Amino acid sequence: MPENSAPFTYPEVGATRTTMPDGYHRFSLRRPIGHGRELFDRTATHILDFGIQKGVRTFRYADTETAQPGTELTVVLGLGPVGIISAPCRVVYVLDEPDRRGFAYGTLPGHPEIGEELFAVEYDPSDGTVYGLIAAFSKPGAWYVRLGGPVVRLIQRWFAHRYLNTLPTNS
């Protein structure tokens, strides 16, 4: 991480890789998207190129073309094509395993929430099924998110479904 980079807004950095911490709203959405190693590889490229964020039009900027540990990016939150709130993030880690690829980013100061989100693809070698995975833990970081309460959690789940809908399929 560059010396002038802001710190993450939460202490449990990297926890989407293992056990998500208590004290946060946690969720995970895993859905089959098709079959085959080719689809797995294509989906991994889509995810690592910020294709999920671009596909739902939340991507504004990243300082690298593909996700790498330390990459700083900004996503925008809003309604429809209008991005109202800039949300700065940093890539915490990149998964590059034979049957699991993707990345997680964590929130930086100025993001309306506090936490981390994982975007991944998984391959089941036993039957060739490819799964898209979104997992996150978060809590309000701004007054308006606190005020939104359960509605904000519904919006997060709605976005997770939209993220998975951007993934390539073959079925």
Helices and strands as residue ranges (DSSP letters): G 15-17, E 25-35, H 37-48, H 51-55, E 59-62, E 72-79, E 82-97, E 100-107, E 113-124, E 129-140, H 143-165
